[in-house]
Amino acid sequence: MNGLNTILIVLGLFLAGGVYSFQKQKMPLSVVILLALASALSLAAGVLRIQGIW
């Protein structure tokens, strides 16, 4: 596991926390969806890099 994998996974988890926080604060749904997509893509990219697929 190298630095980029770690950064992608930490970024994904950070964004996932942002999704939870923004939803609790009743932020606009479009912002919550955008953060959720960014979180999912970041986590997926980190996992794919760990597996050596990407």
N, CA, C and O atoms as a Tripos MOL2 file, in Angstrom:
@<TRIPOS>MOLECULE
protein
  216   215    54     0     0
PROTEIN
NO_CHARGES

@<TRIPOS>ATOM
      1 N           0.8570   -1.1780    0.0000 N.3       1 MET1
      2 CA          0.0000    0.0000    0.0000 C.3       1 MET1
      3 C           0.8960    1.2320    0.0000 C.2       1 MET1
      4 O           1.7720    1.3740    0.8520 O.2       1 MET1
      5 N           0.6710    2.1060   -0.9480 N.am      2 ASN2
      6 CA          1.4910    3.3110   -0.9980 C.3       2 ASN2
      7 C           0.6840    4.5300   -0.5600 C.2       2 ASN2
      8 O          -0.4610    4.4080   -0.1240 O.2       2 ASN2
      9 N           1.2880    5.6890   -0.6790 N.am      3 GLY3
     10 CA          0.6770    6.9070   -0.1650 C.3       3 GLY3
     11 C          -0.6190    7.2990   -0.8460 C.2       3 GLY3
     12 O          -1.5440    7.7820   -0.1930 O.2       3 GLY3
     13 N          -0.6980    7.0930   -2.1700 N.am      4 LEU4
     14 CA         -1.9070    7.4920   -2.8840 C.3       4 LEU4
     15 C          -3.1070    6.6590   -2.4500 C.2       4 LEU4
     16 O          -4.2120    7.1860   -2.3250 O.2       4 LEU4
     17 N          -2.9040    5.3700   -2.2200 N.am      5 ASN5
     18 CA         -3.9990    4.5220   -1.7290 C.3       5 ASN5
     19 C          -4.5280    5.0650   -0.4050 C.2       5 ASN5
     20 O          -5.7350    5.2010   -0.2100 O.2       5 ASN5
     21 N          -3.6190    5.3650    0.4790 N.am      6 THR6
     22 CA         -4.0020    5.8680    1.7980 C.3       6 THR6
     23 C          -4.7420    7.1950    1.6860 C.2       6 THR6
     24 O          -5.7550    7.4040    2.3530 O.2       6 THR6
     25 N          -4.2400    8.0830    0.8490 N.am      7 ILE7
     26 CA         -4.8820    9.3870    0.6760 C.3       7 ILE7
     27 C          -6.2930    9.2280    0.1260 C.2       7 ILE7
     28 O          -7.2150    9.8960    0.5940 O.2       7 ILE7
     29 N          -6.4740    8.3550   -0.8610 N.am      8 LEU8
     30 CA         -7.7980    8.1530   -1.4460 C.3       8 LEU8
     31 C          -8.7880    7.6000   -0.4310 C.2       8 LEU8
     32 O          -9.9400    8.0320   -0.3830 O.2       8 LEU8
     33 N          -8.3450    6.6520    0.3750 N.am      9 ILE9
     34 CA         -9.2460    6.0560    1.3620 C.3       9 ILE9
     35 C          -9.5700    7.0470    2.4760 C.2       9 ILE9
     36 O         -10.7220    7.1490    2.8980 O.2       9 ILE9
     37 N          -8.5760    7.7690    2.9510 N.am     10 VAL10
     38 CA         -8.8250    8.7680    3.9960 C.3      10 VAL10
     39 C          -9.7330    9.8740    3.4630 C.2      10 VAL10
     40 O         -10.6270   10.3320    4.1750 O.2      10 VAL10
     41 N          -9.5180   10.3060    2.2270 N.am     11 LEU11
     42 CA        -10.3740   11.3210    1.6270 C.3      11 LEU11
     43 C         -11.8120   10.8190    1.5170 C.2      11 LEU11
     44 O         -12.7520   11.5630    1.7950 O.2      11 LEU11
     45 N         -11.9840    9.5680    1.1170 N.am     12 GLY12
     46 CA        -13.3230    8.9980    1.0160 C.3      12 GLY12
     47 C         -14.0320    8.9490    2.3540 C.2      12 GLY12
     48 O         -15.2210    9.2550    2.4450 O.2      12 GLY12
     49 N         -13.3050    8.5650    3.3950 N.am     13 LEU13
     50 CA        -13.9070    8.5180    4.7270 C.3      13 LEU13
     51 C         -14.2270    9.9160    5.2490 C.2      13 LEU13
     52 O         -15.2440   10.1220    5.9120 O.2      13 LEU13
     53 N         -13.3520   10.8730    4.9450 N.am     14 PHE14
     54 CA        -13.5900   12.2590    5.3420 C.3      14 PHE14
     55 C         -14.8490   12.7930    4.6710 C.2      14 PHE14
     56 O         -15.6730   13.4450    5.3120 O.2      14 PHE14
     57 N         -14.9950   12.5140    3.3740 N.am     15 LEU15
     58 CA        -16.1800   12.9650    2.6570 C.3      15 LEU15
     59 C         -17.4390   12.2660    3.1570 C.2      15 LEU15
     60 O         -18.5110   12.8700    3.1890 O.2      15 LEU15
     61 N         -17.3200   10.9990    3.5460 N.am     16 ALA16
     62 CA        -18.4700   10.2860    4.0960 C.3      16 ALA16
     63 C         -18.9360   10.9510    5.3970 C.2      16 ALA16
     64 O         -20.1360   11.0580    5.6490 O.2      16 ALA16
     65 N         -17.9940   11.3880    6.2040 N.am     17 GLY17
     66 CA        -18.3510   12.1310    7.4150 C.3      17 GLY17
     67 C         -19.0170   13.4500    7.0840 C.2      17 GLY17
     68 O         -19.9190   13.8890    7.7970 O.2      17 GLY17
     69 N         -18.5760   14.0890    6.0010 N.am     18 GLY18
     70 CA        -19.1960   15.3280    5.5500 C.3      18 GLY18
     71 C         -20.6300   15.1160    5.1000 C.2      18 GLY18
     72 O         -21.4950   15.9600    5.3350 O.2      18 GLY18
     73 N         -20.8780   13.9840    4.4510 N.am     19 VAL19
     74 CA        -22.2470   13.6600    4.0220 C.3      19 VAL19
     75 C         -23.1560   13.5770    5.2400 C.2      19 VAL19
     76 O         -24.2430   14.1560    5.2480 O.2      19 VAL19
     77 N         -22.7190   12.8630    6.2630 N.am     20 TYR20
     78 CA        -23.5210   12.7200    7.4820 C.3      20 TYR20
     79 C         -23.7630   14.0840    8.1310 C.2      20 TYR20
     80 O         -24.8820   14.4000    8.5350 O.2      20 TYR20
     81 N         -22.7150   14.8760    8.2240 N.am     21 SER21
     82 CA        -22.8350   16.1850    8.8620 C.3      21 SER21
     83 C         -23.7460   17.1170    8.0680 C.2      21 SER21
     84 O         -24.5890   17.8070    8.6410 O.2      21 SER21
     85 N         -23.5760   17.1340    6.7590 N.am     22 PHE22
     86 CA        -24.3980   18.0170    5.9330 C.3      22 PHE22
     87 C         -25.8540   17.6050    5.9710 C.2      22 PHE22
     88 O         -26.7390   18.4600    5.9480 O.2      22 PHE22
     89 N         -26.1150   16.3150    6.0280 N.am     23 GLN23
     90 CA        -27.4990   15.8660    6.0810 C.3      23 GLN23
     91 C         -28.1440   16.2550    7.4080 C.2      23 GLN23
     92 O         -29.3170   16.6270    7.4420 O.2      23 GLN23
     93 N         -27.3810   16.1720    8.5090 N.am     24 LYS24
     94 CA        -27.9130   16.5830    9.8050 C.3      24 LYS24
     95 C         -28.2170   18.0760    9.8370 C.2      24 LYS24
     96 O         -29.1430   18.5070   10.5240 O.2      24 LYS24
     97 N         -27.4380   18.8700    9.0930 N.am     25 GLN25
     98 CA        -27.6270   20.3180    9.0760 C.3      25 GLN25
     99 C         -28.6770   20.7570    8.0640 C.2      25 GLN25
    100 O         -28.8950   21.9540    7.8750 O.2      25 GLN25
    101 N         -29.3270   19.7990    7.4130 N.am     26 LYS26
    102 CA        -30.3780   20.0950    6.4300 C.3      26 LYS26
    103 C         -29.8600   20.9200    5.2520 C.2      26 LYS26
    104 O         -30.5330   21.8300    4.7670 O.2      26 LYS26
    105 N         -28.6520   20.5820    4.8040 N.am     27 MET27
    106 CA        -28.0870   21.2410    3.6230 C.3      27 MET27
    107 C         -28.8610   20.7950    2.3870 C.2      27 MET27
    108 O         -29.5770   19.7950    2.4410 O.2      27 MET27
    109 N         -28.7310   21.5190    1.2720 N.am     28 PRO28
    110 CA        -29.4500   21.1280    0.0550 C.3      28 PRO28
    111 C         -29.0920   19.7020   -0.3810 C.2      28 PRO28
    112 O         -27.9490   19.2640   -0.2550 O.2      28 PRO28
    113 N         -30.0810   19.0060   -0.8870 N.am     29 LEU29
    114 CA        -29.9030   17.6130   -1.2720 C.3      29 LEU29
    115 C         -28.8300   17.4540   -2.3420 C.2      29 LEU29
    116 O         -28.1170   16.4510   -2.3500 O.2      29 LEU29
    117 N         -28.7030   18.4190   -3.2400 N.am     30 SER30
    118 CA        -27.7000   18.3160   -4.3020 C.3      30 SER30
    119 C         -26.2820   18.2960   -3.7290 C.2      30 SER30
    120 O         -25.4200   17.5900   -4.2520 O.2      30 SER30
    121 N         -26.0300   19.0500   -2.6760 N.am     31 VAL31
    122 CA        -24.7100   19.0680   -2.0450 C.3      31 VAL31
    123 C         -24.4360   17.7260   -1.3720 C.2      31 VAL31
    124 O         -23.3280   17.1990   -1.4630 O.2      31 VAL31
    125 N         -25.4300   17.1820   -0.7060 N.am     32 VAL32
    126 CA        -25.2750   15.8930   -0.0340 C.3      32 VAL32
    127 C         -25.0140   14.7920   -1.0600 C.2      32 VAL32
    128 O         -24.1610   13.9320   -0.8380 O.2      32 VAL32
    129 N         -25.7310   14.8060   -2.1680 N.am     33 ILE33
    130 CA        -25.5290   13.7950   -3.2130 C.3      33 ILE33
    131 C         -24.1480   13.9320   -3.8300 C.2      33 ILE33
    132 O         -23.4820   12.9260   -4.0770 O.2      33 ILE33
    133 N         -23.7080   15.1510   -4.0820 N.am     34 LEU34
    134 CA        -22.3820   15.3760   -4.6510 C.3      34 LEU34
    135 C         -21.2910   14.8450   -3.7250 C.2      34 LEU34
    136 O         -20.3550   14.1900   -4.1840 O.2      34 LEU34
    137 N         -21.4020   15.1170   -2.4410 N.am     35 LEU35
    138 CA        -20.4160   14.6050   -1.4790 C.3      35 LEU35
    139 C         -20.4610   13.0770   -1.3960 C.2      35 LEU35
    140 O         -19.4170   12.4350   -1.2820 O.2      35 LEU35
    141 N         -21.6390   12.5010   -1.4490 N.am     36 ALA36
    142 CA        -21.7670   11.0500   -1.3910 C.3      36 ALA36
    143 C         -21.1150   10.3990   -2.6080 C.2      36 ALA36
    144 O         -20.4320    9.3830   -2.4790 O.2      36 ALA36
    145 N         -21.3200   10.9720   -3.7710 N.am     37 LEU37
    146 CA        -20.6860   10.4340   -4.9810 C.3      37 LEU37
    147 C         -19.1690   10.5600   -4.9200 C.2      37 LEU37
    148 O         -18.4520    9.6280   -5.2820 O.2      37 LEU37
    149 N         -18.6820   11.7010   -4.4680 N.am     38 ALA38
    150 CA        -17.2380   11.8960   -4.3540 C.3      38 ALA38
    151 C         -16.6410   10.9190   -3.3520 C.2      38 ALA38
    152 O         -15.5560   10.3830   -3.5750 O.2      38 ALA38
    153 N         -17.3390   10.6900   -2.2630 N.am     39 SER39
    154 CA        -16.8720    9.7440   -1.2570 C.3      39 SER39
    155 C         -16.8080    8.3290   -1.8260 C.2      39 SER39
    156 O         -15.8070    7.6350   -1.6520 O.2      39 SER39
    157 N         -17.8640    7.9040   -2.5010 N.am     40 ALA40
    158 CA        -17.9100    6.5590   -3.0630 C.3      40 ALA40
    159 C         -16.8260    6.3620   -4.1180 C.2      40 ALA40
    160 O         -16.1740    5.3180   -4.1440 O.2      40 ALA40
    161 N         -16.6280    7.3440   -4.9820 N.am     41 LEU41
    162 CA        -15.6020    7.2250   -6.0160 C.3      41 LEU41
    163 C         -14.2000    7.1900   -5.4240 C.2      41 LEU41
    164 O         -13.3470    6.4310   -5.8850 O.2      41 LEU41
    165 N         -13.9620    7.9980   -4.4150 N.am     42 SER42
    166 CA        -12.6500    8.0180   -3.7800 C.3      42 SER42
    167 C         -12.3450    6.6940   -3.0790 C.2      42 SER42
    168 O         -11.2430    6.1600   -3.1990 O.2      42 SER42
    169 N         -13.3240    6.1740   -2.3540 N.am     43 LEU43
    170 CA        -13.1240    4.8900   -1.6810 C.3      43 LEU43
    171 C         -12.9260    3.7640   -2.6950 C.2      43 LEU43
    172 O         -12.0740    2.8970   -2.5030 O.2      43 LEU43
    173 N         -13.7100    3.7760   -3.7730 N.am     44 ALA44
    174 CA        -13.5810    2.7370   -4.7960 C.3      44 ALA44
    175 C         -12.2120    2.8070   -5.4600 C.2      44 ALA44
    176 O         -11.5890    1.7720   -5.6980 O.2      44 ALA44
    177 N         -11.7390    4.0030   -5.7590 N.am     45 ALA45
    178 CA        -10.4270    4.1390   -6.3800 C.3      45 ALA45
    179 C          -9.3190    3.6470   -5.4530 C.2      45 ALA45
    180 O          -8.3810    2.9880   -5.9020 O.2      45 ALA45
    181 N          -9.4220    3.9600   -4.1740 N.am     46 GLY46
    182 CA         -8.4180    3.4730   -3.2280 C.3      46 GLY46
    183 C          -8.3900    1.9670   -3.1270 C.2      46 GLY46
    184 O          -7.3180    1.3630   -3.0840 O.2      46 GLY46
    185 N          -9.5720    1.3490   -3.0870 N.am     47 VAL47
    186 CA         -9.6430   -0.1110   -2.9930 C.3      47 VAL47
    187 C          -9.1420   -0.7650   -4.2820 C.2      47 VAL47
    188 O          -8.4390   -1.7730   -4.2340 O.2      47 VAL47
    189 N          -9.5020   -0.1930   -5.4320 N.am     48 LEU48
    190 CA         -9.0230   -0.7420   -6.6920 C.3      48 LEU48
    191 C          -7.5080   -0.6490   -6.8170 C.2      48 LEU48
    192 O          -6.8750   -1.5410   -7.3820 O.2      48 LEU48
    193 N          -6.9250    0.4230   -6.2930 N.am     49 ARG49
    194 CA         -5.4680    0.5500   -6.3250 C.3      49 ARG49
    195 C          -4.8090   -0.4620   -5.3970 C.2      49 ARG49
    196 O          -3.7460   -0.9930   -5.7170 O.2      49 ARG49
    197 N          -5.4250   -0.7330   -4.2570 N.am     50 ILE50
    198 CA         -4.8670   -1.7340   -3.3470 C.3      50 ILE50
    199 C          -4.8840   -3.1080   -4.0040 C.2      50 ILE50
    200 O          -3.9350   -3.8790   -3.8590 O.2      50 ILE50
    201 N          -5.9580   -3.4190   -4.7260 N.am     51 GLN51
    202 CA         -6.1020   -4.7160   -5.3760 C.3      51 GLN51
    203 C          -5.2170   -4.8200   -6.6220 C.2      51 GLN51
    204 O          -5.0510   -5.9140   -7.1610 O.2      51 GLN51
    205 N          -4.6560   -3.7240   -7.0810 N.am     52 GLY52
    206 CA         -3.8000   -3.7350   -8.2500 C.3      52 GLY52
    207 C          -4.5640   -3.7210   -9.5590 C.2      52 GLY52
    208 O          -3.9870   -3.9860  -10.6140 O.2      52 GLY52
    209 N          -5.8410   -3.4200   -9.5090 N.am     53 ILE53
    210 CA         -6.6670   -3.3990  -10.7130 C.3      53 ILE53
    211 C          -6.4580   -2.1010  -11.4760 C.2      53 ILE53
    212 O          -6.5170   -2.0770  -12.7050 O.2      53 ILE53
    213 N          -6.2120   -1.0130  -10.7370 N.am     54 TRP54
    214 CA         -6.0610    0.2840  -11.3920 C.3      54 TRP54
    215 C          -4.7360    0.8690  -11.0740 C.2      54 TRP54
    216 O          -4.4190    1.9660  -11.5350 O.2      54 TRP54
@<TRIPOS>BOND
     1     1     2 1
     2     2     3 1
     3     3     4 2
     4     3     5 am
     5     5     6 1
     6     6     7 1
     7     7     8 2
     8     7     9 am
     9     9    10 1
    10    10    11 1
    11    11    12 2
    12    11    13 am
    13    13    14 1
    14    14    15 1
    15    15    16 2
    16    15    17 am
    17    17    18 1
    18    18    19 1
    19    19    20 2
    20    19    21 am
    21    21    22 1
    22    22    23 1
    23    23    24 2
    24    23    25 am
    25    25    26 1
    26    26    27 1
    27    27    28 2
    28    27    29 am
    29    29    30 1
    30    30    31 1
    31    31    32 2
    32    31    33 am
    33    33    34 1
    34    34    35 1
    35    35    36 2
    36    35    37 am
    37    37    38 1
    38    38    39 1
    39    39    40 2
    40    39    41 am
    41    41    42 1
    42    42    43 1
    43    43    44 2
    44    43    45 am
    45    45    46 1
    46    46    47 1
    47    47    48 2
    48    47    49 am
    49    49    50 1
    50    50    51 1
    51    51    52 2
    52    51    53 am
    53    53    54 1
    54    54    55 1
    55    55    56 2
    56    55    57 am
    57    57    58 1
    58    58    59 1
    59    59    60 2
    60    59    61 am
    61    61    62 1
    62    62    63 1
    63    63    64 2
    64    63    65 am
    65    65    66 1
    66    66    67 1
    67    67    68 2
    68    67    69 am
    69    69    70 1
    70    70    71 1
    71    71    72 2
    72    71    73 am
    73    73    74 1
    74    74    75 1
    75    75    76 2
    76    75    77 am
    77    77    78 1
    78    78    79 1
    79    79    80 2
    80    79    81 am
    81    81    82 1
    82    82    83 1
    83    83    84 2
    84    83    85 am
    85    85    86 1
    86    86    87 1
    87    87    88 2
    88    87    89 am
    89    89    90 1
    90    90    91 1
    91    91    92 2
    92    91    93 am
    93    93    94 1
    94    94    95 1
    95    95    96 2
    96    95    97 am
    97    97    98 1
    98    98    99 1
    99    99   100 2
   100    99   101 am
   101   101   102 1
   102   102   103 1
   103   103   104 2
   104   103   105 am
   105   105   106 1
   106   106   107 1
   107   107   108 2
   108   107   109 am
   109   109   110 1
   110   110   111 1
   111   111   112 2
   112   111   113 am
   113   113   114 1
   114   114   115 1
   115   115   116 2
   116   115   117 am
   117   117   118 1
   118   118   119 1
   119   119   120 2
   120   119   121 am
   121   121   122 1
   122   122   123 1
   123   123   124 2
   124   123   125 am
   125   125   126 1
   126   126   127 1
   127   127   128 2
   128   127   129 am
   129   129   130 1
   130   130   131 1
   131   131   132 2
   132   131   133 am
   133   133   134 1
   134   134   135 1
   135   135   136 2
   136   135   137 am
   137   137   138 1
   138   138   139 1
   139   139   140 2
   140   139   141 am
   141   141   142 1
   142   142   143 1
   143   143   144 2
   144   143   145 am
   145   145   146 1
   146   146   147 1
   147   147   148 2
   148   147   149 am
   149   149   150 1
   150   150   151 1
   151   151   152 2
   152   151   153 am
   153   153   154 1
   154   154   155 1
   155   155   156 2
   156   155   157 am
   157   157   158 1
   158   158   159 1
   159   159   160 2
   160   159   161 am
   161   161   162 1
   162   162   163 1
   163   163   164 2
   164   163   165 am
   165   165   166 1
   166   166   167 1
   167   167   168 2
   168   167   169 am
   169   169   170 1
   170   170   171 1
   171   171   172 2
   172   171   173 am
   173   173   174 1
   174   174   175 1
   175   175   176 2
   176   175   177 am
   177   177   178 1
   178   178   179 1
   179   179   180 2
   180   179   181 am
   181   181   182 1
   182   182   183 1
   183   183   184 2
   184   183   185 am
   185   185   186 1
   186   186   187 1
   187   187   188 2
   188   187   189 am
   189   189   190 1
   190   190   191 1
   191   191   192 2
   192   191   193 am
   193   193   194 1
   194   194   195 1
   195   195   196 2
   196   195   197 am
   197   197   198 1
   198   198   199 1
   199   199   200 2
   200   199   201 am
   201   201   202 1
   202   202   203 1
   203   203   204 2
   204   203   205 am
   205   205   206 1
   206   206   207 1
   207   207   208 2
   208   207   209 am
   209   209   210 1
   210   210   211 1
   211   211   212 2
   212   211   213 am
   213   213   214 1
   214   214   215 1
   215   215   216 2
@<TRIPOS>SUBSTRUCTURE
     1 MET1         2 RESIDUE 1 A MET
     2 ASN2         6 RESIDUE 1 A ASN
     3 GLY3        10 RESIDUE 1 A GLY
     4 LEU4        14 RESIDUE 1 A LEU
     5 ASN5        18 RESIDUE 1 A ASN
     6 THR6        22 RESIDUE 1 A THR
     7 ILE7        26 RESIDUE 1 A ILE
     8 LEU8        30 RESIDUE 1 A LEU
     9 ILE9        34 RESIDUE 1 A ILE
    10 VAL10       38 RESIDUE 1 A VAL
    11 LEU11       42 RESIDUE 1 A LEU
    12 GLY12       46 RESIDUE 1 A GLY
    13 LEU13       50 RESIDUE 1 A LEU
    14 PHE14       54 RESIDUE 1 A PHE
    15 LEU15       58 RESIDUE 1 A LEU
    16 ALA16       62 RESIDUE 1 A ALA
    17 GLY17       66 RESIDUE 1 A GLY
    18 GLY18       70 RESIDUE 1 A GLY
    19 VAL19       74 RESIDUE 1 A VAL
    20 TYR20       78 RESIDUE 1 A TYR
    21 SER21       82 RESIDUE 1 A SER
    22 PHE22       86 RESIDUE 1 A PHE
    23 GLN23       90 RESIDUE 1 A GLN
    24 LYS24       94 RESIDUE 1 A LYS
    25 GLN25       98 RESIDUE 1 A GLN
    26 LYS26      102 RESIDUE 1 A LYS
    27 MET27      106 RESIDUE 1 A MET
    28 PRO28      110 RESIDUE 1 A PRO
    29 LEU29      114 RESIDUE 1 A LEU
    30 SER30      118 RESIDUE 1 A SER
    31 VAL31      122 RESIDUE 1 A VAL
    32 VAL32      126 RESIDUE 1 A VAL
    33 ILE33      130 RESIDUE 1 A ILE
    34 LEU34      134 RESIDUE 1 A LEU
    35 LEU35      138 RESIDUE 1 A LEU
    36 ALA36      142 RESIDUE 1 A ALA
    37 LEU37      146 RESIDUE 1 A LEU
    38 ALA38      150 RESIDUE 1 A ALA
    39 SER39      154 RESIDUE 1 A SER
    40 ALA40      158 RESIDUE 1 A ALA
    41 LEU41      162 RESIDUE 1 A LEU
    42 SER42      166 RESIDUE 1 A SER
    43 LEU43      170 RESIDUE 1 A LEU
    44 ALA44      174 RESIDUE 1 A ALA
    45 ALA45      178 RESIDUE 1 A ALA
    46 GLY46      182 RESIDUE 1 A GLY
    47 VAL47      186 RESIDUE 1 A VAL
    48 LEU48      190 RESIDUE 1 A LEU
    49 ARG49      194 RESIDUE 1 A ARG
    50 ILE50      198 RESIDUE 1 A ILE
    51 GLN51      202 RESIDUE 1 A GLN
    52 GLY52      206 RESIDUE 1 A GLY
    53 ILE53      210 RESIDUE 1 A ILE
    54 TRP54      214 RESIDUE 1 A TRP
